[in-house]
Amino acid sequence: MASSLLPNAATSANADPTLSFSSSLSPWTRRFPSSAPLPRRRRRSLSVQSKVREIFMPALSSTMTEGKIVSWVKSEGDVLSKGESVVVVESDKADMDVETFYDGILAAIVVPAGETAPVGAPIGLLAETEDEIAEAKAKAKAAANSGSASPAPSAPKAEAAAAPAVTATPAPAIPQPPPAPGPAKPSGKVVATPFAKKLAKQHKVDINKLVGTGPYGRITPSDVEAAAGIKPSNPAFSVAEPAPVAAAAPPKPAAAAAAAPPPLPGSTVVPFTTMQAAVSKNMLESLTVPTFRVGFPVSTDALDALYEKVKKKGVTMTALLAKAAAMALVQHPVVNATCKDGKSFTYNSSINIAVAVAINGGLITPVLQDADKLDLYLLSQKWKELVEKARSKQLQPHEYNSGTFTLSNLGMFGVDRFDAILPPGQGAIMAVGASKPTVVADADGFFSVKSKMLVNVTADHRIIYGADLAAFLQTFLKIIENPDSLTL
C-alpha cells in the first residue's frame, strides 16, 4: 500500500503546481533577490557569539545546600569536550563527578580544591576561545576580590547596631523626669521608699531637700546615701526598676556566648564534614515529627539455622532482615507510607528498604529498591554492591535518597536493644538488636532456652498508630520464625 501511495502523490503534485515545494518558493525568491537583506539576516542567525560561561555548583541531592570541591579533574587551560568530567564534588552523601555541558577551555578555577561553595554558585569559568581566557581570569579575580571584601561592610553595620545599645544603657528614660515630684512639694508630701526614710533618719539627712531618681521622682536609698556622702550599701537598690529591663535586653547574646564553656586544654575542635552536617540537619528535622516506639521479642532459632545454610552463598543477616521487612510491608502498606506536609500521606508504590551503614566520617543509608520483588540471593548481591559504593562514596542520589522504610542493625556489635531516630520523609524505622540465648517458659510451665532478638520500631504517629505497628511486627515475627518463605 505504501508503494502505491508514492505515485499518487507524485501525480497530484504534477497536476497542481501550487502543492510543489519548489513552485511555492519560486515567487517568494523572485520577490527577494540576492541583493535583498535576506542573506544578511540568515548569516546573522547562524552566527554564534562567543562568551564566557560559568560552571555552577550543582545540586547533587534534594537535601544538598552546599558542596565541597574534592579535586579538579582538569586544570586551567585544558580543552574540554561536552560531557567530560571536570571536577569531583562532595555532596552531603557521596563524591560525584561533575561534567561540562559545553565545549571550551577551562579558563579559571574560582573555587579551589578543599573549599566549599553554595549550590548555584560559580566554581569555574569556561571560555570558548583562547582570546577570552584573559577576560575570564579578570572575572574570576574580580569575583575573588568582591568575595573577600564583602565582610568589610558588615563590620560598620555591626558597630552602628551596637552604638545605640551602648548609648541607650546609661540614659534611663523612665527615671529621667524629675519634674514629677515638683507638684508634690507644695503639698508637703515626700515620695520615698520606706528604706530610704530609714536611712535618712540614721544618717540625719533632710529628706525634704532631696530630688529622687526613682520612678516618678521617688527617693531611693541610693539618693540618701549619695547625700550622706557614703558608698551605697546595697547597689541593687540604686538602679531604677524599669532600667535594668531595657539595659539587660541587648547583652543577652553575649551572656549566652559567655555561658558556653571554653575547650579543655589540649582538646581539638574538628568541624563537621559535609556528610556529618547533613546528618545533623536531618536529625534536627526529625525532632519536628511526633513519633512513638513499639518493641517486640522475636525468636530467631529458625532464622539462625537458615543463615548458616545461605551465608556460604554470600547472604548476610542484614539481607535476610531486609527481605523479611519488605515481605511484611507488602501486607501493611501504611507502615510504608510517607507524610511530608502534615496534611496528607502517600502510599508508596515501591518498597525500598534503606539500610543504615556506618562509613568513615559519617552515616549513609543505601537503598534496596523493590526489595519485595528481588529474590534473596539477588538482594544480597545488590546489597554488597551498594555497601562497596557507599564506602567509596560513589553512590548515586537515587541509591540513597529513595528509601521508604529504614532498617538499622547493630546486632553484629552485640547491642541487645536500641531506639532509632526516624529519618525525615519516612513512616518508620526498625532497630534490630543481637540474637541472644534467653530462658523462656511454655504454656505448661516447662523452661527452655531459645535465641531471641529485640526489635524496636519508631514510627510517625501522624499516619501510623499503635495497632498498625503491632500488626506489622506480628507479621514480621511470623516470617522470621518460619523463614522458608525468604528463599522462595
NORFEN-V754134 format. One record per pair of residues at least 24 apart in sequence whose C-alpha atoms are under 10 Angstrom apart, sorted by the first residue. I is the first residue (numbers start at 1). J is the second residue. If there is no record, write none. Layout:
i | j
I | J
I | J
This chain:
i | j
49 | 128
50 | 127
50 | 128
50 | 129
50 | 131
50 | 132
51 | 126
51 | 127
51 | 128
51 | 129
51 | 132
51 | 135
51 | 136
52 | 104
52 | 105
52 | 106
52 | 107
52 | 125
52 | 126
52 | 127
52 | 128
52 | 129
52 | 132
52 | 133
52 | 135
52 | 136
52 | 139
53 | 102
53 | 104
53 | 106
53 | 107
53 | 122
53 | 124
53 | 125
53 | 126
53 | 127
53 | 128
53 | 136
54 | 106
54 | 108
54 | 110
54 | 121
54 | 122
54 | 123
54 | 124
54 | 125
54 | 126
54 | 127
54 | 136
54 | 140
55 | 86
55 | 87
55 | 98
55 | 99
55 | 100
55 | 101
55 | 102
55 | 106
55 | 109
55 | 110
55 | 120
55 | 121
55 | 122
55 | 123
55 | 124
55 | 125
55 | 126
56 | 98
56 | 100
56 | 117
56 | 118
56 | 119
56 | 120
56 | 121
56 | 122
56 | 123
56 | 124
56 | 125
57 | 87
57 | 89
57 | 98
57 | 111
57 | 116
57 | 117
57 | 118
57 | 119
57 | 120
57 | 121
57 | 122
57 | 123
57 | 124
58 | 89
58 | 91
58 | 98
58 | 117
58 | 118
58 | 119
58 | 120
58 | 121
58 | 122
58 | 123
59 | 91
59 | 118
59 | 119
59 | 120
60 | 89
60 | 90
60 | 91
60 | 92
60 | 93
60 | 94
60 | 95
60 | 96
60 | 98
60 | 119
60 | 396
60 | 397
61 | 91
61 | 92
61 | 93
61 | 94
61 | 396
61 | 397
61 | 398
61 | 400
61 | 401
62 | 92
62 | 397
62 | 401
63 | 91
63 | 92
63 | 93
63 | 278
63 | 281
63 | 282
63 | 401
64 | 91
64 | 92
64 | 93
64 | 118
64 | 119
64 | 274
64 | 275
64 | 278
65 | 91
65 | 92
65 | 117
65 | 118
65 | 119
65 | 120
65 | 274
65 | 278
66 | 90
66 | 91
66 | 92
66 | 116
66 | 117
66 | 118
66 | 119
66 | 120
66 | 121
66 | 274
67 | 91
67 | 92
67 | 95
67 | 115
67 | 116
67 | 117
67 | 118
67 | 119
67 | 120
67 | 121
67 | 274
68 | 92
68 | 95
68 | 111
68 | 112
68 | 113
68 | 114
68 | 115
68 | 116
68 | 117
68 | 118
68 | 273
68 | 274
69 | 95
69 | 111
69 | 112
69 | 113
69 | 114
69 | 115
69 | 116
69 | 117
69 | 123
70 | 95
70 | 96
70 | 97
70 | 112
70 | 113
70 | 114
70 | 115
70 | 116
71 | 97
71 | 112
71 | 113
71 | 114
71 | 115
72 | 97
72 | 98
72 | 109
72 | 111
72 | 112
72 | 113
72 | 114
73 | 97
73 | 98
74 | 105
74 | 106
74 | 109
75 | 105
75 | 106
75 | 107
75 | 108
75 | 109
76 | 105
76 | 106
76 | 107
76 | 108
76 | 109
76 | 124
76 | 125
76 | 126
76 | 133
76 | 137
77 | 104
77 | 105
77 | 106
77 | 107
77 | 108
77 | 126
77 | 127
77 | 130
77 | 133
78 | 104
78 | 105
78 | 106
78 | 107
79 | 103
79 | 104
79 | 105
79 | 106
79 | 107
79 | 126
79 | 127
79 | 128
79 | 129
79 | 130
80 | 104
80 | 105
80 | 106
80 | 126
80 | 127
80 | 128
81 | 105
86 | 124
87 | 113
87 | 123
87 | 124
88 | 113
89 | 113
89 | 114
89 | 116
90 | 114
90 | 116
90 | 273
90 | 274
90 | 275
90 | 393
90 | 394
91 | 274
91 | 275
91 | 278
91 | 393
91 | 397
92 | 273
92 | 274
92 | 275
92 | 276
92 | 277
92 | 278
92 | 279
92 | 362
92 | 364
93 | 274
93 | 275
93 | 276
93 | 278
93 | 279
93 | 362
93 | 363
93 | 364
93 | 365
93 | 390
93 | 393
93 | 394
93 | 395
93 | 396
93 | 397
93 | 400
93 | 401
94 | 274
94 | 275
94 | 364
94 | 389
94 | 390
94 | 391
94 | 392
94 | 393
94 | 394
94 | 395
94 | 396
94 | 397
94 | 400
95 | 390
95 | 392
95 | 393
95 | 394
95 | 395
95 | 396
96 | 393
96 | 394
96 | 395
96 | 396
96 | 397
97 | 394
100 | 126
102 | 126
102 | 127
102 | 128
103 | 127
103 | 128
103 | 129
104 | 128
104 | 129
104 | 130
105 | 129
105 | 130
105 | 132
105 | 133
106 | 133
106 | 136
107 | 132
107 | 133
107 | 134
107 | 135
107 | 136
107 | 137
107 | 140
108 | 133
108 | 134
108 | 135
108 | 136
108 | 137
108 | 138
108 | 139
108 | 140
108 | 141
109 | 136
109 | 137
109 | 140
109 | 141
110 | 137
110 | 139
110 | 140
110 | 141
110 | 143
110 | 144
111 | 140
111 | 144
116 | 274
162 | 250
165 | 246
165 | 247
165 | 249
165 | 250
165 | 251
166 | 247
166 | 250
168 | 246
168 | 247
168 | 250
169 | 243
169 | 244
169 | 246
169 | 247
169 | 248
169 | 249
169 | 250
170 | 243
170 | 247
171 | 243
171 | 247
172 | 213
172 | 239
172 | 240
172 | 242
172 | 243
172 | 244
172 | 246
172 | 247
173 | 242
173 | 243
173 | 246
174 | 213
174 | 214
174 | 215
174 | 216
174 | 217
174 | 240
174 | 241
174 | 242
174 | 243
175 | 212
175 | 213
175 | 214
175 | 215
175 | 216
175 | 217
175 | 218
175 | 239
175 | 240
175 | 241
175 | 242
175 | 243
176 | 213
176 | 214
176 | 215
176 | 216
176 | 217
177 | 212
177 | 213
177 | 214
177 | 215
177 | 216
177 | 217
178 | 211
178 | 212
178 | 213
178 | 214
178 | 215
178 | 216
178 | 217
178 | 218
179 | 211
179 | 216
179 | 217
180 | 212
180 | 215
180 | 216
180 | 217
180 | 218
181 | 211
181 | 212
181 | 216
181 | 217
181 | 218
181 | 219
182 | 211
182 | 217
184 | 217
185 | 209
190 | 217
190 | 218
190 | 219
191 | 216
191 | 217
191 | 218
191 | 219
191 | 220
192 | 217
192 | 218
192 | 219
192 | 220
192 | 221
192 | 223
192 | 224
193 | 218
193 | 219
193 | 220
193 | 221
194 | 219
194 | 220
194 | 221
195 | 219
195 | 220
195 | 221
195 | 224
195 | 237
196 | 220
196 | 221
196 | 222
196 | 223
196 | 224
196 | 225
196 | 237
197 | 221
197 | 224
198 | 224
199 | 223
199 | 224
199 | 225
199 | 228
200 | 224
200 | 225
200 | 227
200 | 228
203 | 227
203 | 228
203 | 229
203 | 230
204 | 228
213 | 238
213 | 239
213 | 240
214 | 238
214 | 239
214 | 240
214 | 241
214 | 242
215 | 240
215 | 241
215 | 242
215 | 243
272 | 361
272 | 362
273 | 361
273 | 362
274 | 361
274 | 362
275 | 361
275 | 362
275 | 363
275 | 364
276 | 361
276 | 362
276 | 363
276 | 364
277 | 362
278 | 362
278 | 363
279 | 362
279 | 363
279 | 364
279 | 423
281 | 424
282 | 421
282 | 422
282 | 423
282 | 424
282 | 425
283 | 421
283 | 422
283 | 423
283 | 424
284 | 424
285 | 422
285 | 423
285 | 424
285 | 425
286 | 421
286 | 422
286 | 423
286 | 424
286 | 425
286 | 426
286 | 460
287 | 421
287 | 422
287 | 423
287 | 424
288 | 424
289 | 339
289 | 340
289 | 342
289 | 422
289 | 423
289 | 424
289 | 425
289 | 459
289 | 460
289 | 461
289 | 462
290 | 422
290 | 459
290 | 460
290 | 461
290 | 462
291 | 421
291 | 422
291 | 427
291 | 428
291 | 458
291 | 459
291 | 460
291 | 461
291 | 462
291 | 464
291 | 465
292 | 422
292 | 428
292 | 457
292 | 458
292 | 459
292 | 460
292 | 461
292 | 464
292 | 465
292 | 466
292 | 469
293 | 419
293 | 420
293 | 428
293 | 429
293 | 430
293 | 456
293 | 457
293 | 458
293 | 459
293 | 460
293 | 461
293 | 466
293 | 469
294 | 419
294 | 430
294 | 455
294 | 456
294 | 457
294 | 458
294 | 459
294 | 466
294 | 467
294 | 469
294 | 470
294 | 473
295 | 417
295 | 418
295 | 419
295 | 430
295 | 431
295 | 432
295 | 454
295 | 455
295 | 456
295 | 457
295 | 458
295 | 469
295 | 470
295 | 473
296 | 452
296 | 453
296 | 454
296 | 455
296 | 456
296 | 457
296 | 470
296 | 473
296 | 474
296 | 476
296 | 477
297 | 433
297 | 435
297 | 451
297 | 452
297 | 453
297 | 454
297 | 455
297 | 456
297 | 473
297 | 477
298 | 435
298 | 450
298 | 451
298 | 452
298 | 453
298 | 454
298 | 455
298 | 473
298 | 474
298 | 476
298 | 477
298 | 478
298 | 480
298 | 481
299 | 435
299 | 436
299 | 437
299 | 438
299 | 450
299 | 451
299 | 452
299 | 453
299 | 454
299 | 477
299 | 478
299 | 480
299 | 481
299 | 482
300 | 435
300 | 436
300 | 437
300 | 450
300 | 451
300 | 452
300 | 453
300 | 477
300 | 480
300 | 481
300 | 482
300 | 483
301 | 435
301 | 436
301 | 437
301 | 450
301 | 451
301 | 452
301 | 480
301 | 481
301 | 482
302 | 451
302 | 480
302 | 481
302 | 482
302 | 483
302 | 484
303 | 451
303 | 479
303 | 480
303 | 481
303 | 482
303 | 483
303 | 484
303 | 486
304 | 435
304 | 451
304 | 480
304 | 481
304 | 483
305 | 483
306 | 482
306 | 483
306 | 484
306 | 486
306 | 487
307 | 483
310 | 376
310 | 377
310 | 487
311 | 380
313 | 377
313 | 380
313 | 381
314 | 377
314 | 380
314 | 381
314 | 384
315 | 376
315 | 377
315 | 378
315 | 379
315 | 380
315 | 381
315 | 383
315 | 384
316 | 376
316 | 377
316 | 379
316 | 380
316 | 381
316 | 383
316 | 384
317 | 380
317 | 409
317 | 411
317 | 412
318 | 355
318 | 380
318 | 383
318 | 407
318 | 408
318 | 409
318 | 410
318 | 411
318 | 412
318 | 432
319 | 355
319 | 368
319 | 371
319 | 376
319 | 377
319 | 378
319 | 379
319 | 380
319 | 381
319 | 382
319 | 383
319 | 384
320 | 376
320 | 377
320 | 379
320 | 380
320 | 480
320 | 483
320 | 486
320 | 487
321 | 407
321 | 408
321 | 409
321 | 432
321 | 476
321 | 479
321 | 480
321 | 486
322 | 352
322 | 353
322 | 354
322 | 355
322 | 368
322 | 371
322 | 372
322 | 376
322 | 379
322 | 380
322 | 383
322 | 405
322 | 406
322 | 407
322 | 408
322 | 409
322 | 430
323 | 353
323 | 368
323 | 371
323 | 372
323 | 373
323 | 374
323 | 375
323 | 376
323 | 379
323 | 380
323 | 479
323 | 485
323 | 486
323 | 487
324 | 371
324 | 372
324 | 376
324 | 475
324 | 476
324 | 477
324 | 478
324 | 479
324 | 480
324 | 483
324 | 485
324 | 486
325 | 351
325 | 353
325 | 371
325 | 372
325 | 405
325 | 406
325 | 407
325 | 430
325 | 472
325 | 473
325 | 475
325 | 476
325 | 477
325 | 479
325 | 480
326 | 350
326 | 351
326 | 352
326 | 353
326 | 368
326 | 370
326 | 371
326 | 372
326 | 373
326 | 374
326 | 405
326 | 476
327 | 351
327 | 371
327 | 372
327 | 373
327 | 475
327 | 476
327 | 479
327 | 485
327 | 486
328 | 372
328 | 471
328 | 472
328 | 473
328 | 474
328 | 475
328 | 476
328 | 477
328 | 478
328 | 479
329 | 353
329 | 372
329 | 405
329 | 472
329 | 473
329 | 475
329 | 476
330 | 372
330 | 472
331 | 471
331 | 472
331 | 475
331 | 476
332 | 468
332 | 469
332 | 471
332 | 472
332 | 473
332 | 475
333 | 468
333 | 472
334 | 427
334 | 428
334 | 463
334 | 464
334 | 465
334 | 468
334 | 469
334 | 472
335 | 404
335 | 405
335 | 426
335 | 427
335 | 428
335 | 429
335 | 459
335 | 460
335 | 463
335 | 464
335 | 465
335 | 468
335 | 469
335 | 472
336 | 403
336 | 404
336 | 405
336 | 406
336 | 426
336 | 427
336 | 428
336 | 429
336 | 464
337 | 404
337 | 405
337 | 425
337 | 426
337 | 427
337 | 428
337 | 460
337 | 463
337 | 464
338 | 404
338 | 405
338 | 424
338 | 425
338 | 426
338 | 427
338 | 428
338 | 460
338 | 462
338 | 463
338 | 464
339 | 424
339 | 425
339 | 426
339 | 427
339 | 460
339 | 462
339 | 463
339 | 464
340 | 424
340 | 425
340 | 426
340 | 427
341 | 425
342 | 462
342 | 463
343 | 462
344 | 462
344 | 463
345 | 427
345 | 462
345 | 463
346 | 427
346 | 463
347 | 404
348 | 404
349 | 404
350 | 402
350 | 403
350 | 404
351 | 402
351 | 403
351 | 404
351 | 405
352 | 399
352 | 401
352 | 402
352 | 403
352 | 404
352 | 405
352 | 406
353 | 402
353 | 403
353 | 404
353 | 405
353 | 406
353 | 407
353 | 429
354 | 399
354 | 400
354 | 401
354 | 402
354 | 403
354 | 404
354 | 405
354 | 406
354 | 407
354 | 408
354 | 429
355 | 383
355 | 387
355 | 400
355 | 403
355 | 405
355 | 406
355 | 407
355 | 408
355 | 409
355 | 429
355 | 430
356 | 387
356 | 400
356 | 406
356 | 407
356 | 408
356 | 409
356 | 410
357 | 386
357 | 387
357 | 390
357 | 391
357 | 407
357 | 408
357 | 409
358 | 387
358 | 390
358 | 391
359 | 387
359 | 390
359 | 391
359 | 392
359 | 393
360 | 390
360 | 391
360 | 392
360 | 393
363 | 390
363 | 391
364 | 390
364 | 391
364 | 393
364 | 395
364 | 400
364 | 401
365 | 390
365 | 399
365 | 400
365 | 401
365 | 402
365 | 403
365 | 406
365 | 407
365 | 408
365 | 423
366 | 390
366 | 395
366 | 396
366 | 397
366 | 398
366 | 399
366 | 400
366 | 401
366 | 402
366 | 403
366 | 406
367 | 395
367 | 398
367 | 399
367 | 400
367 | 401
367 | 402
367 | 403
367 | 404
367 | 405
367 | 406
367 | 407
368 | 399
368 | 400
368 | 402
368 | 403
368 | 404
369 | 398
369 | 399
369 | 400
369 | 402
369 | 403
369 | 404
370 | 403
372 | 486
375 | 486
375 | 487
375 | 488
376 | 485
376 | 486
376 | 487
376 | 488
377 | 486
377 | 487
401 | 425
402 | 426
404 | 428
404 | 429
405 | 429
405 | 430
405 | 459
406 | 430
406 | 431
406 | 457
406 | 458
407 | 431
407 | 432
407 | 457
408 | 432
408 | 433
408 | 457
409 | 433
409 | 434
409 | 455
410 | 434
411 | 435
411 | 436
411 | 453
411 | 454
415 | 453
415 | 454
416 | 452
416 | 453
416 | 454
416 | 455
417 | 453
417 | 454
417 | 455
417 | 456
418 | 454
418 | 455
418 | 456
418 | 457
419 | 455
419 | 456
419 | 457
419 | 458
420 | 456
420 | 457
420 | 458
420 | 459
421 | 457
421 | 458
421 | 459
422 | 457
422 | 458
422 | 459
422 | 460
423 | 458
423 | 459
423 | 460
424 | 460
425 | 460
426 | 459
426 | 460
427 | 458
427 | 459
427 | 460
427 | 461
427 | 462
427 | 463
427 | 464
428 | 457
428 | 458
428 | 459
428 | 460
428 | 461
428 | 464
428 | 469
429 | 456
429 | 457
429 | 458
429 | 459
429 | 460
430 | 455
430 | 456
430 | 457
430 | 458
430 | 459
430 | 473
431 | 455
431 | 456
431 | 457
431 | 458
432 | 456
432 | 457
